[in-house]
Amino acid sequence: MAHQALWGGRFKEPLSEIALKFSSSIDLDRQLYQEDIAGSVAHVEMLSACGILTAAEGRRMKTALKAIQKEIETGKFRLNGDYEDVHLAVEHRLIQKIGPLGGKLHTGRSRNDQVALDERLYLRSAIRELSRLLTQMQRVLLYKAEKYFGVLMPGYTHVQRAQPVMLSHYLLAYVSMFERDYERLQDCRVRLNKSPLGAAALAGTSFPIDRLKAARKLHFDGIVENSIDAVSDRDYLIEFVSSCALILMHLSRLAEEVVLWSTKEFSFVTISDAYATGSSIMPQKKNPDIAELVRGKAGRVYGALMNLLTLMKGLPLAYNRDMQEDKFPMFDAVNTTRQSLFVASHMLVHTTFHKNRLTEELREDFTTATDVADYLVRKGVPFREAHEVTGKIVSYCLDHRMFFGNLDLETLKIFSKSFDSDVFDFLLPHKSVEQKQSAGSTSPQEVKKQIVRWTRVLRGRKI
């Protein structure tokens, strides 16, 4: 039997069971009970400070609200489908516990500003947790970059061998990507951390409340100034989920590298058995399922983002019940991002890079072709001509089933008289890497600078 609605005075008939089940959000928003009670406690404290409640009333209500939180946590009070939402459930239980005084809790506020408050409090905690997980992922990548410092590998463009790079340099590229994700979350928090409480339904309230006092009690940086804006937008949530989508995009790319590199064709890495699965029919298989799942989870967060954007498109001001549908994509984006970051960092810890294989692959390719062209430029040959000459040398090697390492000076001079014996310093992969001079390049000295910098940044970060 459904409890009587706290808003039912104007109605002659109770809400039907069918309508209640359809409109109820408690199966989702009960996850916000801690935020909801924290907001109510701050609201009560503010009402008391403003003289709207007596000090004794405020103390009694606060004690009861904290008791309700314990009841929820111990299972004594169950947030079930008998209630429309978590807000009405908590208020109904408060009235049960302290009588008509509990009905004063809602003075000067509405569920419209209440839910916006709960979401902001929830997302603030989510940002803190995801920031910690991002930092942990960066630390794992940095650890691998330090461990494999000096190991070279083929760099790729278009999934084709391009130039030699340091494996550490490759891994640190993801550290940089995740740093921007970290920064986006911090930027999002700045705009998120404003309190909508006290905006009431949309027009504010005639009670002499102090919105800023309540905001400070909840550690907000201020209030959402316009009361209509405070209850009618979800841009803070959309911005947060877009940040999650970018995190999953970067995670998906990293997962794809692991999937590719663990194949027989690449054999660059071996994933721990603890993070792989087998086949139900093919006994020899070792599948990179965890990496594939991380890659696939990106689609869920993208879906959450499109869900929210579509939900808010075209809604007139102020609050509309459509906005109740923001809970599922919000919770799903948080949970998916949290789980993906957690499992991906652990998988990476237990992934082994094959140094010999990476080095060997560089010997049997033409990844130093750009260095040969640059060598000719230093000898005074225009770059476009140097590019053409080098391309002809590559074609010659392919026709004769050989690589740069098989060439002698006499053969090279057939293609350009500008070649001299010092060209062999540019043909070897490790020489190619050492020759790089630009800031942020793959040279050992520049990569070492990056490692030192990231060590300082990440070790000094409080998470």
C-alpha positions as CSV (number, residue, x, y, z in Angstrom):
1,M,0.0,0.0,0.0
2,A,1.4,3.3,-1.1
3,H,1.9,6.0,1.6
4,Q,-0.2,9.2,1.3
5,A,1.6,11.8,-0.9
6,L,2.8,14.8,1.0
7,W,1.5,17.0,-1.8
8,G,-2.0,15.6,-2.0
9,G,-4.1,18.4,-0.5
10,R,-5.4,19.7,-3.8
11,F,-6.4,16.2,-5.1
12,K,-9.6,14.3,-4.5
13,E,-8.1,10.9,-5.6
14,P,-4.8,9.3,-4.6
15,L,-2.3,8.6,-7.3
16,S,-3.0,5.2,-8.9
17,E,-0.6,2.4,-8.3
18,I,0.1,2.3,-12.1
19,A,1.0,6.0,-12.1
20,L,3.1,5.8,-9.0
21,K,5.2,2.9,-10.3
22,F,5.6,4.8,-13.6
23,S,6.6,8.1,-12.0
24,S,8.6,6.8,-9.1
25,S,12.3,7.5,-9.2
26,I,13.2,6.0,-5.8
27,D,14.8,2.9,-7.2
28,L,17.5,5.2,-8.6
29,D,17.5,8.3,-6.4
30,R,17.7,6.4,-3.1
31,Q,21.4,6.3,-3.9
32,L,21.3,10.0,-3.0
33,Y,20.0,9.6,0.6
34,Q,23.3,10.7,2.2
35,E,23.3,13.9,0.0
36,D,19.6,14.5,0.6
37,I,20.0,14.2,4.4
38,A,23.1,16.4,4.4
39,G,21.2,19.0,2.5
40,S,18.3,18.8,4.8
41,V,20.5,19.2,7.9
42,A,22.2,22.3,6.4
43,H,18.7,23.7,5.5
44,V,17.5,23.1,9.1
45,E,20.6,24.8,10.5
46,M,20.0,27.8,8.3
47,L,16.3,28.0,9.1
48,S,17.2,28.0,12.8
49,A,19.9,30.7,12.3
50,C,17.3,32.9,10.5
51,G,14.7,32.5,13.2
52,I,12.3,30.5,11.0
53,L,12.7,27.6,13.3
54,T,13.5,27.8,17.0
55,A,16.8,26.5,18.2
56,A,15.1,23.6,20.0
57,E,13.1,22.7,16.8
58,G,16.2,22.8,14.8
59,R,18.1,20.5,17.2
60,R,15.2,18.0,17.3
61,M,14.9,17.9,13.5
62,K,18.7,17.5,13.0
63,T,18.8,14.6,15.5
64,A,15.9,12.9,13.8
65,L,17.4,13.3,10.3
66,K,20.7,11.8,11.4
67,A,18.8,8.9,13.0
68,I,17.0,8.4,9.8
69,Q,20.3,8.1,8.0
70,K,21.4,5.4,10.4
71,E,18.1,3.6,9.9
72,I,18.6,3.6,6.1
73,E,22.2,2.3,6.5
74,T,21.2,-0.5,8.8
75,G,18.1,-1.5,6.8
76,K,15.6,-0.5,9.5
77,F,14.1,2.0,7.1
78,R,13.8,0.8,3.5
79,L,13.6,3.2,0.6
80,N,11.2,1.2,-1.5
81,G,8.6,1.7,-4.2
82,D,6.0,3.0,-1.8
83,Y,7.5,6.4,-2.2
84,E,7.8,8.7,-5.2
85,D,11.4,9.7,-4.5
86,V,14.0,9.8,-1.8
87,H,13.1,13.4,-0.8
88,L,9.5,12.5,0.1
89,A,10.6,9.2,1.8
90,V,12.9,11.0,4.2
91,E,10.4,13.7,4.9
92,H,7.6,11.2,5.5
93,R,9.8,9.2,7.9
94,L,10.8,12.5,9.7
95,I,7.1,13.2,10.3
96,Q,6.6,9.7,11.6
97,K,9.4,10.2,14.1
98,I,8.7,13.8,15.4
99,G,5.2,14.5,14.3
100,P,3.9,17.8,12.7
101,L,7.3,19.4,13.4
102,G,8.7,17.3,10.6
103,G,6.4,19.1,8.2
104,K,8.4,22.3,8.7
105,L,11.4,20.8,7.1
106,H,10.3,21.8,3.6
107,T,9.9,25.5,4.6
108,G,11.6,27.7,2.0
109,R,12.5,25.0,-0.4
110,S,11.1,22.7,-3.1
111,R,12.0,19.3,-4.5
112,N,13.2,21.2,-7.5
113,D,16.1,22.9,-5.7
114,Q,16.5,19.9,-3.5
115,V,17.2,17.4,-6.3
116,A,19.6,19.9,-8.0
117,L,21.4,20.2,-4.7
118,D,21.6,16.4,-4.1
119,E,23.1,15.9,-7.6
120,R,25.7,18.6,-7.2
121,L,26.8,17.1,-3.8
122,Y,26.9,13.6,-5.4
123,L,28.9,14.8,-8.4
124,R,31.3,16.7,-6.2
125,S,32.1,13.4,-4.5
126,A,32.3,11.6,-7.8
127,I,34.8,14.1,-9.1
128,R,37.0,13.6,-6.1
129,E,36.9,9.8,-6.6
130,L,37.5,9.9,-10.3
131,S,40.3,12.4,-9.9
132,R,42.0,9.9,-7.5
133,L,41.5,7.0,-10.0
134,L,42.9,9.1,-12.8
135,T,46.0,10.0,-10.8
136,Q,46.4,6.3,-10.0
137,M,46.3,5.4,-13.7
138,Q,48.9,8.1,-14.4
139,R,51.1,6.7,-11.7
140,V,51.0,3.3,-13.2
141,L,51.9,4.6,-16.6
142,L,54.7,6.6,-15.1
143,Y,56.0,3.5,-13.3
144,K,56.0,1.6,-16.6
145,A,57.8,4.5,-18.3
146,E,60.5,4.5,-15.7
147,K,60.8,0.7,-15.7
148,Y,61.2,0.5,-19.5
149,F,63.3,3.7,-19.9
150,G,65.7,3.2,-22.8
151,V,63.5,0.6,-24.6
152,L,62.8,1.6,-28.2
153,M,59.7,0.7,-30.3
154,P,58.2,1.5,-33.6
155,G,56.0,4.6,-33.5
156,Y,52.9,4.5,-35.8
157,T,50.8,6.7,-37.9
158,H,47.8,5.2,-39.8
159,V,48.7,2.0,-38.0
160,Q,51.8,1.8,-40.2
161,R,55.4,1.9,-38.9
162,A,56.5,5.5,-38.8
163,Q,59.6,6.5,-36.7
164,P,61.5,5.0,-33.8
165,V,60.3,6.3,-30.4
166,M,61.0,5.4,-26.8
167,L,58.4,3.2,-25.2
168,S,58.5,5.6,-22.2
169,H,57.6,8.4,-24.5
170,Y,54.6,6.5,-25.8
171,L,53.3,5.7,-22.3
172,L,53.8,9.3,-21.2
173,A,51.6,10.4,-24.0
174,Y,48.7,8.8,-22.1
175,V,49.8,10.4,-18.9
176,S,49.4,13.8,-20.7
177,M,46.0,12.8,-22.0
178,F,44.7,11.7,-18.6
179,E,46.1,15.0,-17.1
180,R,43.8,17.0,-19.3
181,D,40.9,14.7,-18.2
182,Y,41.9,15.4,-14.6
183,E,42.0,19.2,-15.3
184,R,38.6,19.0,-17.0
185,L,37.1,17.5,-13.8
186,Q,38.6,20.2,-11.7
187,D,37.2,22.9,-14.1
188,C,33.8,21.2,-14.0
189,R,33.9,21.3,-10.2
190,V,34.4,25.1,-10.2
191,R,31.1,25.6,-12.1
192,L,29.4,22.7,-10.3
193,N,30.2,24.0,-6.8
194,K,27.4,26.5,-6.4
195,S,24.3,25.9,-4.3
196,P,20.8,25.9,-5.8
197,L,19.2,25.5,-2.4
198,G,16.7,28.2,-1.6
199,A,15.7,28.8,-5.1
200,A,12.6,26.8,-4.2
201,A,10.3,25.8,-7.0
202,L,11.6,28.5,-9.4
203,A,10.7,32.0,-8.0
204,G,12.5,31.9,-4.6
205,T,10.7,32.1,-1.3
206,S,9.0,34.8,0.8
207,F,10.7,33.4,4.0
208,P,13.7,35.4,5.1
209,I,16.2,32.6,4.4
210,D,20.0,33.0,4.0
211,R,20.9,31.0,0.9
212,L,24.6,31.8,1.3
213,K,24.7,30.5,4.9
214,A,23.3,27.2,3.8
215,A,25.7,27.1,0.9
216,R,28.7,27.6,3.2
217,K,27.5,24.9,5.5
218,L,27.7,22.5,2.6
219,H,31.1,23.8,1.5
220,F,29.9,25.4,-1.7
221,D,31.7,28.4,-3.2
222,G,28.5,30.4,-3.5
223,I,25.0,30.1,-4.8
224,V,23.4,29.8,-8.3
225,E,22.2,33.5,-8.4
226,N,19.1,33.2,-10.6
227,S,16.5,31.0,-9.0
228,I,15.0,29.9,-12.3
229,D,18.4,28.9,-13.6
230,A,19.1,27.1,-10.3
231,V,16.3,24.5,-10.8
232,S,15.9,24.3,-14.6
233,D,19.3,23.4,-16.0
234,R,21.4,20.3,-15.9
235,D,24.5,21.7,-17.7
236,Y,26.7,20.9,-14.7
237,L,25.7,17.2,-15.2
238,I,26.1,17.3,-18.9
239,E,29.6,18.9,-18.5
240,F,30.5,16.2,-16.0
241,V,29.4,13.3,-18.2
242,S,31.2,14.9,-21.2
243,S,34.3,14.8,-19.1
244,C,33.7,11.1,-18.3
245,A,33.2,10.5,-22.1
246,L,36.6,11.9,-22.8
247,I,38.1,9.8,-20.1
248,L,36.6,6.7,-21.6
249,M,37.7,7.8,-25.1
250,H,41.3,7.9,-23.8
251,L,40.9,4.6,-21.9
252,S,39.4,3.0,-25.0
253,R,42.5,4.0,-27.1
254,L,44.8,2.6,-24.5
255,A,42.8,-0.6,-24.3
256,E,43.0,-0.9,-28.1
257,E,46.8,-0.7,-27.9
258,V,46.8,-3.5,-25.4
259,V,44.4,-5.6,-27.6
260,L,46.6,-5.1,-30.7
261,W,49.9,-5.5,-29.0
262,S,48.9,-8.7,-27.3
263,T,48.2,-10.4,-30.7
264,K,50.7,-12.9,-32.2
265,E,51.2,-10.5,-35.1
266,F,52.5,-7.8,-32.7
267,S,53.6,-9.7,-29.6
268,F,54.7,-6.5,-28.0
269,V,53.0,-7.3,-24.6
270,T,51.7,-10.2,-22.6
271,I,48.6,-9.6,-20.4
272,S,48.5,-11.4,-17.1
273,D,46.3,-14.5,-17.0
274,A,44.4,-12.7,-14.2
275,Y,43.1,-10.1,-16.8
276,A,42.4,-12.4,-19.7
277,T,39.9,-15.2,-20.5
278,G,39.7,-18.3,-22.5
279,S,37.4,-19.7,-25.2
280,S,34.6,-22.1,-24.6
281,I,35.5,-24.0,-27.7
282,M,39.1,-23.2,-28.6
283,P,41.5,-24.4,-25.8
284,Q,44.5,-22.5,-27.1
285,K,42.9,-19.1,-26.9
286,K,43.8,-16.3,-24.5
287,N,41.5,-13.4,-25.1
288,P,42.1,-9.8,-23.9
289,D,38.5,-9.5,-22.7
290,I,39.1,-7.0,-20.0
291,A,40.8,-4.6,-22.4
292,E,38.0,-5.2,-24.9
293,L,35.4,-4.5,-22.2
294,V,37.1,-1.2,-21.2
295,R,37.1,-0.3,-24.9
296,G,33.4,-1.2,-25.2
297,K,32.4,0.7,-22.0
298,A,33.1,4.0,-23.9
299,G,29.9,3.5,-25.8
300,R,27.8,3.4,-22.5
301,V,29.2,6.8,-21.4
302,Y,28.8,8.3,-24.9
303,G,25.2,7.0,-24.6
304,A,24.7,8.7,-21.2
305,L,25.9,12.0,-22.7
306,M,23.6,11.8,-25.6
307,N,20.8,10.8,-23.3
308,L,21.2,13.9,-21.2
309,L,21.7,16.2,-24.2
310,T,18.5,14.9,-25.8
311,L,16.6,15.0,-22.5
312,M,17.3,18.7,-22.0
313,K,16.9,19.8,-25.6
314,G,13.8,22.0,-26.0
315,L,12.7,22.0,-22.4
316,P,11.0,25.3,-21.5
317,L,11.9,27.0,-18.2
318,A,11.7,26.1,-15.4
319,Y,11.6,22.5,-14.0
320,N,9.9,19.7,-16.0
321,R,9.3,16.2,-14.9
322,D,11.4,15.0,-17.9
323,M,14.4,16.0,-15.9
324,Q,13.8,13.1,-13.5
325,E,15.3,10.9,-16.2
326,D,18.7,12.4,-15.6
327,K,19.5,10.0,-12.7
328,F,20.1,6.8,-14.8
329,P,22.7,8.4,-17.1
330,M,24.3,10.2,-14.2
331,F,24.8,7.1,-12.1
332,D,25.7,4.9,-15.1
333,A,28.4,7.4,-16.2
334,V,29.9,7.6,-12.7
335,N,29.9,3.8,-12.2
336,T,31.2,2.9,-15.6
337,T,34.0,5.5,-15.5
338,R,35.0,4.4,-12.0
339,Q,35.0,0.7,-12.8
340,S,36.9,1.2,-16.1
341,L,39.6,3.3,-14.6
342,F,40.0,0.9,-11.7
343,V,40.3,-2.3,-13.7
344,A,42.4,-0.7,-16.5
345,S,45.1,0.5,-14.1
346,H,45.3,-2.9,-12.4
347,M,45.4,-4.7,-15.8
348,L,48.3,-2.4,-16.9
349,V,50.3,-3.1,-13.7
350,H,50.2,-6.8,-14.7
351,T,51.0,-6.3,-18.4
352,T,54.6,-7.1,-19.5
353,F,56.3,-5.3,-22.4
354,H,58.6,-7.5,-24.5
355,K,61.8,-5.4,-24.9
356,N,63.6,-7.7,-27.3
357,R,60.6,-8.0,-29.6
358,L,60.1,-4.2,-29.7
359,T,63.8,-3.7,-30.5
360,E,64.0,-6.4,-33.1
361,E,61.0,-5.0,-35.0
362,L,62.9,-1.8,-35.5
363,R,65.8,-3.5,-37.1
364,E,63.7,-5.0,-39.9
365,D,62.0,-1.9,-41.1
366,F,62.5,1.6,-42.5
367,T,61.5,3.7,-39.6
368,T,64.7,5.8,-39.9
369,A,63.8,7.0,-43.4
370,T,62.9,10.5,-42.1
371,D,66.3,10.7,-40.5
372,V,68.0,9.8,-43.8
373,A,66.0,12.6,-45.5
374,D,67.0,15.0,-42.7
375,Y,70.6,14.0,-43.2
376,L,70.5,15.0,-46.8
377,V,68.9,18.3,-45.9
378,R,71.8,19.0,-43.6
379,K,74.1,18.3,-46.6
380,G,72.3,21.1,-48.5
381,V,69.8,19.0,-50.4
382,P,66.3,20.6,-50.6
383,F,63.8,18.6,-48.4
384,R,61.5,17.6,-51.2
385,E,64.5,16.2,-53.2
386,A,65.8,14.5,-50.1
387,H,62.3,13.0,-49.5
388,E,62.3,11.6,-53.1
389,V,65.8,10.2,-52.8
390,T,65.0,8.4,-49.6
391,G,61.8,7.0,-51.0
392,K,63.8,5.5,-53.9
393,I,66.2,3.9,-51.5
394,V,63.3,2.3,-49.6
395,S,61.9,1.0,-52.9
396,Y,65.4,-0.4,-53.8
397,C,65.6,-2.2,-50.5
398,L,62.1,-3.7,-50.9
399,D,63.0,-4.9,-54.4
400,H,66.2,-6.6,-53.1
401,R,64.6,-7.9,-49.9
402,M,66.9,-5.9,-47.6
403,F,66.8,-3.1,-45.0
404,F,68.8,0.0,-44.3
405,G,71.2,-2.0,-42.2
406,N,72.3,-4.0,-45.3
407,L,73.2,-0.9,-47.3
408,D,76.8,0.2,-47.9
409,L,78.1,3.7,-48.8
410,E,78.8,2.7,-52.4
411,T,75.1,1.8,-52.9
412,L,73.9,4.9,-51.2
413,K,76.0,7.1,-53.4
414,I,74.1,5.7,-56.4
415,F,71.1,7.7,-55.2
416,S,72.9,10.8,-54.1
417,K,76.5,12.0,-54.1
418,S,75.8,13.9,-50.8
419,F,76.0,10.7,-48.8
420,D,79.1,10.2,-46.7
421,S,80.3,7.7,-44.1
422,D,78.6,9.7,-41.3
423,V,75.2,8.7,-42.7
424,F,75.4,5.4,-40.8
425,D,74.9,7.4,-37.6
426,F,71.4,8.2,-38.9
427,L,70.4,4.8,-40.1
428,L,70.3,3.1,-36.7
429,P,67.1,3.5,-34.6
430,H,68.9,4.4,-31.4
431,K,70.8,7.1,-33.2
432,S,67.5,8.4,-34.7
433,V,66.1,8.8,-31.2
434,E,69.3,10.5,-29.8
435,Q,69.3,13.0,-32.7
436,K,66.0,14.5,-31.7
437,Q,66.4,18.0,-30.2
438,S,63.0,19.6,-30.0
439,A,61.2,20.1,-26.6
440,G,58.9,17.2,-25.8
441,S,60.5,14.9,-28.4
442,T,61.4,11.3,-28.0
443,S,65.1,11.8,-27.2
444,P,66.3,10.3,-24.0
445,Q,67.0,13.6,-22.4
446,E,63.6,15.0,-23.2
447,V,61.8,11.9,-22.1
448,K,63.8,12.0,-18.8
449,K,62.6,15.6,-18.3
450,Q,59.0,14.4,-18.7
451,I,59.5,11.6,-16.2
452,V,61.0,14.0,-13.7
453,R,58.2,16.5,-14.2
454,W,55.4,13.9,-13.9
455,T,57.1,12.4,-10.8
456,R,57.0,15.8,-9.2
457,V,53.4,16.5,-10.2
458,L,51.9,13.2,-9.3
459,R,53.7,12.6,-6.1
460,G,52.8,16.0,-4.9
461,R,49.1,15.5,-5.7
462,K,46.8,14.9,-2.8
463,I,44.2,12.2,-3.6
